[in-house]
Amino acid sequence: MNRREDLRQVKTLGWIRRNGKNKEDRDYAEKLYRKTLFELYTRHVSLTGQTYYAPMHDDLMEEYKLIDDGESI
């Protein structure tokens, strides 16, 4: 007899970001992905002291510019 847990299909966050049922699910998965990525990045920086992470660098710079522009208005 199969256990209930064995019947469940586990989807990854990347899969949900691409194939979510609706836009809200995909947006939530994207938000969760970015939050998790940032938390992993900050943990990496605190453990190693290395502050450059190429895939996130552009996103961080873009957000910094948006914040900086918003403060100067």
PDB file of N, CA, C and O in Angstrom:
ATOM      1  N   MET A   1       0.838  -1.184   0.000  1.00  0.00           N
ATOM      2  CA  MET A   1       0.000   0.000   0.000  1.00  0.00           C
ATOM      3  C   MET A   1       0.883   1.246   0.000  1.00  0.00           C
ATOM      4  O   MET A   1       1.847   1.335   0.760  1.00  0.00           O
ATOM      5  N   ASN A   2       0.551   2.185  -0.840  1.00  0.00           N
ATOM      6  CA  ASN A   2       1.304   3.426  -0.929  1.00  0.00           C
ATOM      7  C   ASN A   2       0.911   4.360   0.201  1.00  0.00           C
ATOM      8  O   ASN A   2      -0.259   4.500   0.557  1.00  0.00           O
ATOM      9  N   ARG A   3       1.937   4.990   0.745  1.00  0.00           N
ATOM     10  CA  ARG A   3       1.661   6.009   1.758  1.00  0.00           C
ATOM     11  C   ARG A   3       1.248   7.296   1.057  1.00  0.00           C
ATOM     12  O   ARG A   3       1.586   7.521  -0.105  1.00  0.00           O
ATOM     13  N   ARG A   4       0.541   8.103   1.750  1.00  0.00           N
ATOM     14  CA  ARG A   4       0.057   9.363   1.198  1.00  0.00           C
ATOM     15  C   ARG A   4       1.222  10.246   0.741  1.00  0.00           C
ATOM     16  O   ARG A   4       1.141  10.911  -0.291  1.00  0.00           O
ATOM     17  N   GLU A   5       2.314  10.242   1.530  1.00  0.00           N
ATOM     18  CA  GLU A   5       3.475  11.070   1.187  1.00  0.00           C
ATOM     19  C   GLU A   5       4.131  10.612  -0.104  1.00  0.00           C
ATOM     20  O   GLU A   5       4.706  11.424  -0.830  1.00  0.00           O
ATOM     21  N   ASP A   6       4.052   9.314  -0.399  1.00  0.00           N
ATOM     22  CA  ASP A   6       4.673   8.781  -1.607  1.00  0.00           C
ATOM     23  C   ASP A   6       3.915   9.188  -2.870  1.00  0.00           C
ATOM     24  O   ASP A   6       4.495   9.199  -3.955  1.00  0.00           O
ATOM     25  N   LEU A   7       2.661   9.512  -2.749  1.00  0.00           N
ATOM     26  CA  LEU A   7       1.853   9.891  -3.901  1.00  0.00           C
ATOM     27  C   LEU A   7       2.028  11.357  -4.290  1.00  0.00           C
ATOM     28  O   LEU A   7       1.672  11.756  -5.399  1.00  0.00           O
ATOM     29  N   ARG A   8       2.566  12.141  -3.394  1.00  0.00           N
ATOM     30  CA  ARG A   8       2.724  13.572  -3.620  1.00  0.00           C
ATOM     31  C   ARG A   8       3.906  13.832  -4.563  1.00  0.00           C
ATOM     32  O   ARG A   8       4.971  13.235  -4.405  1.00  0.00           O
ATOM     33  N   GLN A   9       3.717  14.710  -5.525  1.00  0.00           N
ATOM     34  CA  GLN A   9       4.803  15.096  -6.413  1.00  0.00           C
ATOM     35  C   GLN A   9       5.389  16.398  -5.907  1.00  0.00           C
ATOM     36  O   GLN A   9       4.665  17.368  -5.679  1.00  0.00           O
ATOM     37  N   VAL A  10       6.683  16.418  -5.736  1.00  0.00           N
ATOM     38  CA  VAL A  10       7.349  17.612  -5.237  1.00  0.00           C
ATOM     39  C   VAL A  10       7.834  18.428  -6.429  1.00  0.00           C
ATOM     40  O   VAL A  10       8.564  17.927  -7.283  1.00  0.00           O
ATOM     41  N   LYS A  11       7.426  19.663  -6.473  1.00  0.00           N
ATOM     42  CA  LYS A  11       7.839  20.584  -7.528  1.00  0.00           C
ATOM     43  C   LYS A  11       8.871  21.541  -6.963  1.00  0.00           C
ATOM     44  O   LYS A  11       8.793  21.931  -5.798  1.00  0.00           O
ATOM     45  N   THR A  12       9.823  21.913  -7.775  1.00  0.00           N
ATOM     46  CA  THR A  12      10.835  22.867  -7.331  1.00  0.00           C
ATOM     47  C   THR A  12      10.303  24.284  -7.496  1.00  0.00           C
ATOM     48  O   THR A  12       9.320  24.519  -8.199  1.00  0.00           O
ATOM     49  N   LEU A  13      10.968  25.217  -6.838  1.00  0.00           N
ATOM     50  CA  LEU A  13      10.586  26.624  -6.946  1.00  0.00           C
ATOM     51  C   LEU A  13      10.752  27.108  -8.382  1.00  0.00           C
ATOM     52  O   LEU A  13       9.933  27.879  -8.882  1.00  0.00           O
ATOM     53  N   GLY A  14      11.816  26.654  -9.044  1.00  0.00           N
ATOM     54  CA  GLY A  14      12.021  27.018 -10.449  1.00  0.00           C
ATOM     55  C   GLY A  14      10.881  26.535 -11.334  1.00  0.00           C
ATOM     56  O   GLY A  14      10.454  27.238 -12.249  1.00  0.00           O
ATOM     57  N   TRP A  15      10.392  25.329 -11.056  1.00  0.00           N
ATOM     58  CA  TRP A  15       9.277  24.790 -11.839  1.00  0.00           C
ATOM     59  C   TRP A  15       8.038  25.644 -11.638  1.00  0.00           C
ATOM     60  O   TRP A  15       7.328  25.952 -12.596  1.00  0.00           O
ATOM     61  N   ILE A  16       7.776  26.027 -10.398  1.00  0.00           N
ATOM     62  CA  ILE A  16       6.593  26.847 -10.120  1.00  0.00           C
ATOM     63  C   ILE A  16       6.740  28.230 -10.745  1.00  0.00           C
ATOM     64  O   ILE A  16       5.760  28.800 -11.225  1.00  0.00           O
ATOM     65  N   ARG A  17       7.950  28.771 -10.745  1.00  0.00           N
ATOM     66  CA  ARG A  17       8.172  30.079 -11.381  1.00  0.00           C
ATOM     67  C   ARG A  17       7.833  30.031 -12.863  1.00  0.00           C
ATOM     68  O   ARG A  17       7.333  31.013 -13.412  1.00  0.00           O
ATOM     69  N   ARG A  18       8.096  28.905 -13.518  1.00  0.00           N
ATOM     70  CA  ARG A  18       7.827  28.773 -14.951  1.00  0.00           C
ATOM     71  C   ARG A  18       6.427  28.254 -15.257  1.00  0.00           C
ATOM     72  O   ARG A  18       5.829  28.649 -16.258  1.00  0.00           O
ATOM     73  N   ASN A  19       5.898  27.379 -14.413  1.00  0.00           N
ATOM     74  CA  ASN A  19       4.683  26.652 -14.761  1.00  0.00           C
ATOM     75  C   ASN A  19       3.548  26.795 -13.750  1.00  0.00           C
ATOM     76  O   ASN A  19       2.650  25.954 -13.711  1.00  0.00           O
ATOM     77  N   GLY A  20       3.574  27.823 -12.950  1.00  0.00           N
ATOM     78  CA  GLY A  20       2.523  27.992 -11.953  1.00  0.00           C
ATOM     79  C   GLY A  20       1.139  28.066 -12.590  1.00  0.00           C
ATOM     80  O   GLY A  20       1.005  28.433 -13.757  1.00  0.00           O
ATOM     81  N   LYS A  21       0.107  27.715 -11.817  1.00  0.00           N
ATOM     82  CA  LYS A  21      -1.262  27.682 -12.348  1.00  0.00           C
ATOM     83  C   LYS A  21      -1.719  29.041 -12.861  1.00  0.00           C
ATOM     84  O   LYS A  21      -2.381  29.137 -13.894  1.00  0.00           O
ATOM     85  N   ASN A  22      -1.361  30.084 -12.131  1.00  0.00           N
ATOM     86  CA  ASN A  22      -1.797  31.417 -12.547  1.00  0.00           C
ATOM     87  C   ASN A  22      -0.683  32.422 -12.266  1.00  0.00           C
ATOM     88  O   ASN A  22       0.351  32.078 -11.693  1.00  0.00           O
ATOM     89  N   LYS A  23      -0.908  33.658 -12.673  1.00  0.00           N
ATOM     90  CA  LYS A  23       0.116  34.696 -12.540  1.00  0.00           C
ATOM     91  C   LYS A  23       0.476  34.953 -11.077  1.00  0.00           C
ATOM     92  O   LYS A  23       1.641  35.196 -10.763  1.00  0.00           O
ATOM     93  N   GLU A  24      -0.498  34.902 -10.191  1.00  0.00           N
ATOM     94  CA  GLU A  24      -0.225  35.149  -8.776  1.00  0.00           C
ATOM     95  C   GLU A  24       0.724  34.093  -8.213  1.00  0.00           C
ATOM     96  O   GLU A  24       1.630  34.418  -7.444  1.00  0.00           O
ATOM     97  N   ASP A  25       0.520  32.831  -8.594  1.00  0.00           N
ATOM     98  CA  ASP A  25       1.413  31.760  -8.135  1.00  0.00           C
ATOM     99  C   ASP A  25       2.827  31.971  -8.660  1.00  0.00           C
ATOM    100  O   ASP A  25       3.800  31.820  -7.921  1.00  0.00           O
ATOM    101  N   ARG A  26       2.935  32.321  -9.934  1.00  0.00           N
ATOM    102  CA  ARG A  26       4.260  32.535 -10.533  1.00  0.00           C
ATOM    103  C   ARG A  26       4.946  33.752  -9.913  1.00  0.00           C
ATOM    104  O   ARG A  26       6.149  33.722  -9.652  1.00  0.00           O
ATOM    105  N   ASP A  27       4.185  34.820  -9.676  1.00  0.00           N
ATOM    106  CA  ASP A  27       4.756  36.018  -9.043  1.00  0.00           C
ATOM    107  C   ASP A  27       5.218  35.729  -7.621  1.00  0.00           C
ATOM    108  O   ASP A  27       6.284  36.182  -7.204  1.00  0.00           O
ATOM    109  N   TYR A  28       4.405  34.966  -6.870  1.00  0.00           N
ATOM    110  CA  TYR A  28       4.779  34.618  -5.504  1.00  0.00           C
ATOM    111  C   TYR A  28       6.047  33.762  -5.502  1.00  0.00           C
ATOM    112  O   TYR A  28       6.935  33.964  -4.674  1.00  0.00           O
ATOM    113  N   ALA A  29       6.129  32.810  -6.427  1.00  0.00           N
ATOM    114  CA  ALA A  29       7.320  31.957  -6.521  1.00  0.00           C
ATOM    115  C   ALA A  29       8.546  32.797  -6.880  1.00  0.00           C
ATOM    116  O   ALA A  29       9.633  32.560  -6.353  1.00  0.00           O
ATOM    117  N   GLU A  30       8.382  33.763  -7.759  1.00  0.00           N
ATOM    118  CA  GLU A  30       9.501  34.646  -8.126  1.00  0.00           C
ATOM    119  C   GLU A  30       9.948  35.463  -6.924  1.00  0.00           C
ATOM    120  O   GLU A  30      11.146  35.617  -6.689  1.00  0.00           O
ATOM    121  N   LYS A  31       8.995  35.989  -6.164  1.00  0.00           N
ATOM    122  CA  LYS A  31       9.311  36.776  -4.968  1.00  0.00           C
ATOM    123  C   LYS A  31      10.038  35.916  -3.928  1.00  0.00           C
ATOM    124  O   LYS A  31      11.023  36.348  -3.329  1.00  0.00           O
ATOM    125  N   LEU A  32       9.543  34.705  -3.726  1.00  0.00           N
ATOM    126  CA  LEU A  32      10.173  33.788  -2.786  1.00  0.00           C
ATOM    127  C   LEU A  32      11.582  33.401  -3.246  1.00  0.00           C
ATOM    128  O   LEU A  32      12.497  33.280  -2.431  1.00  0.00           O
ATOM    129  N   TYR A  33      11.745  33.209  -4.554  1.00  0.00           N
ATOM    130  CA  TYR A  33      13.058  32.889  -5.125  1.00  0.00           C
ATOM    131  C   TYR A  33      14.048  34.018  -4.845  1.00  0.00           C
ATOM    132  O   TYR A  33      15.162  33.770  -4.383  1.00  0.00           O
ATOM    133  N   ARG A  34      13.648  35.239  -5.122  1.00  0.00           N
ATOM    134  CA  ARG A  34      14.554  36.381  -4.909  1.00  0.00           C
ATOM    135  C   ARG A  34      14.885  36.556  -3.428  1.00  0.00           C
ATOM    136  O   ARG A  34      16.027  36.860  -3.081  1.00  0.00           O
ATOM    137  N   LYS A  35      13.901  36.369  -2.559  1.00  0.00           N
ATOM    138  CA  LYS A  35      14.140  36.469  -1.118  1.00  0.00           C
ATOM    139  C   LYS A  35      15.136  35.401  -0.663  1.00  0.00           C
ATOM    140  O   LYS A  35      16.061  35.688   0.097  1.00  0.00           O
ATOM    141  N   THR A  36      14.941  34.178  -1.129  1.00  0.00           N
ATOM    142  CA  THR A  36      15.836  33.081  -0.765  1.00  0.00           C
ATOM    143  C   THR A  36      17.239  33.323  -1.306  1.00  0.00           C
ATOM    144  O   THR A  36      18.227  33.095  -0.608  1.00  0.00           O
ATOM    145  N   LEU A  37      17.326  33.781  -2.543  1.00  0.00           N
ATOM    146  CA  LEU A  37      18.631  34.070  -3.130  1.00  0.00           C
ATOM    147  C   LEU A  37      19.360  35.142  -2.329  1.00  0.00           C
ATOM    148  O   LEU A  37      20.559  35.021  -2.079  1.00  0.00           O
ATOM    149  N   PHE A  38      18.648  36.188  -1.926  1.00  0.00           N
ATOM    150  CA  PHE A  38      19.276  37.260  -1.161  1.00  0.00           C
ATOM    151  C   PHE A  38      19.729  36.764   0.210  1.00  0.00           C
ATOM    152  O   PHE A  38      20.807  37.131   0.678  1.00  0.00           O
ATOM    153  N   GLU A  39      18.906  35.926   0.858  1.00  0.00           N
ATOM    154  CA  GLU A  39      19.298  35.380   2.157  1.00  0.00           C
ATOM    155  C   GLU A  39      20.533  34.492   2.039  1.00  0.00           C
ATOM    156  O   GLU A  39      21.419  34.539   2.892  1.00  0.00           O
ATOM    157  N   LEU A  40      20.590  33.684   0.984  1.00  0.00           N
ATOM    158  CA  LEU A  40      21.779  32.853   0.770  1.00  0.00           C
ATOM    159  C   LEU A  40      23.008  33.715   0.491  1.00  0.00           C
ATOM    160  O   LEU A  40      24.106  33.414   0.958  1.00  0.00           O
ATOM    161  N   TYR A  41      22.814  34.782  -0.268  1.00  0.00           N
ATOM    162  CA  TYR A  41      23.912  35.693  -0.565  1.00  0.00           C
ATOM    163  C   TYR A  41      24.437  36.348   0.716  1.00  0.00           C
ATOM    164  O   TYR A  41      25.647  36.413   0.929  1.00  0.00           O
ATOM    165  N   THR A  42      23.533  36.829   1.562  1.00  0.00           N
ATOM    166  CA  THR A  42      23.989  37.480   2.788  1.00  0.00           C
ATOM    167  C   THR A  42      24.678  36.486   3.718  1.00  0.00           C
ATOM    168  O   THR A  42      25.636  36.840   4.406  1.00  0.00           O
ATOM    169  N   ARG A  43      24.200  35.252   3.740  1.00  0.00           N
ATOM    170  CA  ARG A  43      24.862  34.219   4.540  1.00  0.00           C
ATOM    171  C   ARG A  43      26.262  33.940   3.993  1.00  0.00           C
ATOM    172  O   ARG A  43      27.211  33.776   4.759  1.00  0.00           O
ATOM    173  N   HIS A  44      26.384  33.887   2.681  1.00  0.00           N
ATOM    174  CA  HIS A  44      27.685  33.669   2.047  1.00  0.00           C
ATOM    175  C   HIS A  44      28.652  34.803   2.393  1.00  0.00           C
ATOM    176  O   HIS A  44      29.815  34.563   2.720  1.00  0.00           O
ATOM    177  N   VAL A  45      28.158  36.032   2.318  1.00  0.00           N
ATOM    178  CA  VAL A  45      29.014  37.178   2.628  1.00  0.00           C
ATOM    179  C   VAL A  45      29.456  37.139   4.087  1.00  0.00           C
ATOM    180  O   VAL A  45      30.617  37.411   4.391  1.00  0.00           O
ATOM    181  N   SER A  46      28.545  36.806   4.981  1.00  0.00           N
ATOM    182  CA  SER A  46      28.916  36.792   6.396  1.00  0.00           C
ATOM    183  C   SER A  46      29.902  35.670   6.719  1.00  0.00           C
ATOM    184  O   SER A  46      30.727  35.812   7.622  1.00  0.00           O
ATOM    185  N   LEU A  47      29.823  34.560   5.992  1.00  0.00           N
ATOM    186  CA  LEU A  47      30.735  33.447   6.255  1.00  0.00           C
ATOM    187  C   LEU A  47      32.098  33.620   5.590  1.00  0.00           C
ATOM    188  O   LEU A  47      33.123  33.258   6.168  1.00  0.00           O
ATOM    189  N   THR A  48      32.113  34.178   4.364  1.00  0.00           N
ATOM    190  CA  THR A  48      33.363  34.230   3.601  1.00  0.00           C
ATOM    191  C   THR A  48      33.949  35.630   3.476  1.00  0.00           C
ATOM    192  O   THR A  48      35.153  35.779   3.270  1.00  0.00           O
ATOM    193  N   GLY A  49      33.130  36.636   3.595  1.00  0.00           N
ATOM    194  CA  GLY A  49      33.604  38.006   3.387  1.00  0.00           C
ATOM    195  C   GLY A  49      33.643  38.394   1.923  1.00  0.00           C
ATOM    196  O   GLY A  49      33.964  39.538   1.602  1.00  0.00           O
ATOM    197  N   GLN A  50      33.326  37.474   1.030  1.00  0.00           N
ATOM    198  CA  GLN A  50      33.299  37.776  -0.403  1.00  0.00           C
ATOM    199  C   GLN A  50      31.983  38.474  -0.722  1.00  0.00           C
ATOM    200  O   GLN A  50      30.909  37.935  -0.458  1.00  0.00           O
ATOM    201  N   THR A  51      32.069  39.662  -1.283  1.00  0.00           N
ATOM    202  CA  THR A  51      30.859  40.448  -1.507  1.00  0.00           C
ATOM    203  C   THR A  51      30.415  40.476  -2.962  1.00  0.00           C
ATOM    204  O   THR A  51      29.337  40.995  -3.254  1.00  0.00           O
ATOM    205  N   TYR A  52      31.200  39.941  -3.878  1.00  0.00           N
ATOM    206  CA  TYR A  52      30.805  40.009  -5.282  1.00  0.00           C
ATOM    207  C   TYR A  52      30.149  38.708  -5.713  1.00  0.00           C
ATOM    208  O   TYR A  52      30.758  37.641  -5.622  1.00  0.00           O
ATOM    209  N   TYR A  53      28.924  38.792  -6.175  1.00  0.00           N
ATOM    210  CA  TYR A  53      28.205  37.649  -6.722  1.00  0.00           C
ATOM    211  C   TYR A  53      27.594  38.122  -8.032  1.00  0.00           C
ATOM    212  O   TYR A  53      26.585  38.828  -8.042  1.00  0.00           O
ATOM    213  N   ALA A  54      28.211  37.729  -9.125  1.00  0.00           N
ATOM    214  CA  ALA A  54      27.882  38.269 -10.449  1.00  0.00           C
ATOM    215  C   ALA A  54      26.397  38.224 -10.809  1.00  0.00           C
ATOM    216  O   ALA A  54      25.866  39.241 -11.254  1.00  0.00           O
ATOM    217  N   PRO A  55      25.698  37.093 -10.639  1.00  0.00           N
ATOM    218  CA  PRO A  55      24.287  37.093 -11.036  1.00  0.00           C
ATOM    219  C   PRO A  55      23.422  38.084 -10.264  1.00  0.00           C
ATOM    220  O   PRO A  55      22.429  38.580 -10.798  1.00  0.00           O
ATOM    221  N   MET A  56      23.780  38.377  -9.028  1.00  0.00           N
ATOM    222  CA  MET A  56      22.961  39.281  -8.236  1.00  0.00           C
ATOM    223  C   MET A  56      23.459  40.726  -8.335  1.00  0.00           C
ATOM    224  O   MET A  56      22.721  41.652  -7.998  1.00  0.00           O
ATOM    225  N   HIS A  57      24.671  40.929  -8.781  1.00  0.00           N
ATOM    226  CA  HIS A  57      25.258  42.269  -8.817  1.00  0.00           C
ATOM    227  C   HIS A  57      24.382  43.252  -9.600  1.00  0.00           C
ATOM    228  O   HIS A  57      24.104  44.353  -9.126  1.00  0.00           O
ATOM    229  N   ASP A  58      23.952  42.853 -10.796  1.00  0.00           N
ATOM    230  CA  ASP A  58      23.149  43.753 -11.622  1.00  0.00           C
ATOM    231  C   ASP A  58      21.814  44.085 -10.958  1.00  0.00           C
ATOM    232  O   ASP A  58      21.368  45.231 -10.996  1.00  0.00           O
ATOM    233  N   ASP A  59      21.174  43.077 -10.347  1.00  0.00           N
ATOM    234  CA  ASP A  59      19.906  43.321  -9.661  1.00  0.00           C
ATOM    235  C   ASP A  59      20.083  44.276  -8.488  1.00  0.00           C
ATOM    236  O   ASP A  59      19.266  45.172  -8.280  1.00  0.00           O
ATOM    237  N   LEU A  60      21.151  44.083  -7.725  1.00  0.00           N
ATOM    238  CA  LEU A  60      21.403  44.956  -6.583  1.00  0.00           C
ATOM    239  C   LEU A  60      21.686  46.387  -7.029  1.00  0.00           C
ATOM    240  O   LEU A  60      21.208  47.342  -6.416  1.00  0.00           O
ATOM    241  N   MET A  61      22.462  46.530  -8.093  1.00  0.00           N
ATOM    242  CA  MET A  61      22.768  47.872  -8.590  1.00  0.00           C
ATOM    243  C   MET A  61      21.510  48.557  -9.118  1.00  0.00           C
ATOM    244  O   MET A  61      21.322  49.755  -8.904  1.00  0.00           O
ATOM    245  N   GLU A  62      20.660  47.818  -9.795  1.00  0.00           N
ATOM    246  CA  GLU A  62      19.422  48.388 -10.311  1.00  0.00           C
ATOM    247  C   GLU A  62      18.515  48.844  -9.162  1.00  0.00           C
ATOM    248  O   GLU A  62      17.926  49.923  -9.220  1.00  0.00           O
ATOM    249  N   GLU A  63      18.411  48.021  -8.132  1.00  0.00           N
ATOM    250  CA  GLU A  63      17.587  48.397  -6.988  1.00  0.00           C
ATOM    251  C   GLU A  63      18.177  49.605  -6.266  1.00  0.00           C
ATOM    252  O   GLU A  63      17.441  50.488  -5.826  1.00  0.00           O
ATOM    253  N   TYR A  64      19.497  49.647  -6.144  1.00  0.00           N
ATOM    254  CA  TYR A  64      20.158  50.785  -5.511  1.00  0.00           C
ATOM    255  C   TYR A  64      19.850  52.071  -6.283  1.00  0.00           C
ATOM    256  O   TYR A  64      19.547  53.103  -5.684  1.00  0.00           O
ATOM    257  N   LYS A  65      19.929  52.004  -7.600  1.00  0.00           N
ATOM    258  CA  LYS A  65      19.656  53.187  -8.414  1.00  0.00           C
ATOM    259  C   LYS A  65      18.212  53.641  -8.251  1.00  0.00           C
ATOM    260  O   LYS A  65      17.944  54.841  -8.190  1.00  0.00           O
ATOM    261  N   LEU A  66      17.266  52.680  -8.179  1.00  0.00           N
ATOM    262  CA  LEU A  66      15.860  53.042  -7.985  1.00  0.00           C
ATOM    263  C   LEU A  66      15.655  53.717  -6.638  1.00  0.00           C
ATOM    264  O   LEU A  66      14.937  54.712  -6.539  1.00  0.00           O
ATOM    265  N   ILE A  67      16.280  53.180  -5.610  1.00  0.00           N
ATOM    266  CA  ILE A  67      16.156  53.765  -4.272  1.00  0.00           C
ATOM    267  C   ILE A  67      16.798  55.153  -4.244  1.00  0.00           C
ATOM    268  O   ILE A  67      16.242  56.096  -3.680  1.00  0.00           O
ATOM    269  N   ASP A  68      17.974  55.262  -4.862  1.00  0.00           N
ATOM    270  CA  ASP A  68      18.692  56.533  -4.899  1.00  0.00           C
ATOM    271  C   ASP A  68      17.889  57.581  -5.659  1.00  0.00           C
ATOM    272  O   ASP A  68      17.809  58.731  -5.226  1.00  0.00           O
ATOM    273  N   ASP A  69      17.288  57.197  -6.796  1.00  0.00           N
ATOM    274  CA  ASP A  69      16.467  58.122  -7.559  1.00  0.00           C
ATOM    275  C   ASP A  69      15.234  58.545  -6.775  1.00  0.00           C
ATOM    276  O   ASP A  69      14.827  59.706  -6.828  1.00  0.00           O
ATOM    277  N   GLY A  70      14.641  57.608  -6.050  1.00  0.00           N
ATOM    278  CA  GLY A  70      13.456  57.926  -5.258  1.00  0.00           C
ATOM    279  C   GLY A  70      13.745  58.884  -4.133  1.00  0.00           C
ATOM    280  O   GLY A  70      12.904  59.716  -3.792  1.00  0.00           O
ATOM    281  N   GLU A  71      14.933  58.779  -3.545  1.00  0.00           N
ATOM    282  CA  GLU A  71      15.298  59.673  -2.440  1.00  0.00           C
ATOM    283  C   GLU A  71      15.665  61.072  -2.923  1.00  0.00           C
ATOM    284  O   GLU A  71      15.523  62.046  -2.184  1.00  0.00           O
ATOM    285  N   SER A  72      16.137  61.170  -4.166  1.00  0.00           N
ATOM    286  CA  SER A  72      16.579  62.475  -4.654  1.00  0.00           C
ATOM    287  C   SER A  72      15.410  63.286  -5.228  1.00  0.00           C
ATOM    288  O   SER A  72      15.572  64.460  -5.561  1.00  0.00           O
ATOM    289  N   ILE A  73      14.234  62.659  -5.343  1.00  0.00           N
ATOM    290  CA  ILE A  73      13.077  63.404  -5.901  1.00  0.00           C
ATOM    291  C   ILE A  73      12.471  64.283  -4.837  1.00  0.00           C
ATOM    292  O   ILE A  73      11.495  64.987  -5.099  1.00  0.00           O
TER     293      ILE A  73
END
